[in-house]
Amino acid sequence: MTEPQWQTLGKNIQLFHSFARMILTQEKLRSLTANEMEIISHIYLSKEHQTPLSISQATNMKKEAVSRSLKNLFNKKLLNKIKCPSDERSYYLIITPKGLLEMNKNYQILLKPYIFLKQELGEEPFYNLIQSIEKANSLFKLYKEMENIDEIL
């Protein structure tokens, strides 16, 4: 006899939560929050100048969360602002040398479990996992958009 679908899904959800908790335990070892890491990494990896608005749009973070995280990054002296020449009300974000060191330190802590996972799973299964996560993120984004449409109607 097979178990009802909701029980199977419930077990799968528990697996997702367990996986996420194991990854998130690394948070305690870092000096930057997940949002701060995402912002500083996005600036570092981006080929164009970044503004608070462009970061909010690229990372799907709310503007308030970006502002709060930027304030912390400025206070820690990990980021600087430079005025945008075309719009004096706007500014670009630049990582300071201290910011680069802090990002590096935090990434070493953050990447350890992923490197271990990749080594233990093997290249192809790890790549397949990442592809599945990317697809799931896209589907969840679509689901959220559809949910917002339902709320409007």
Beta strands, then each sheet from edge to edge (+ up, - down):
strand 1: 79-84
strand 2: 87-95
sheet 1: 1+ 2-
end
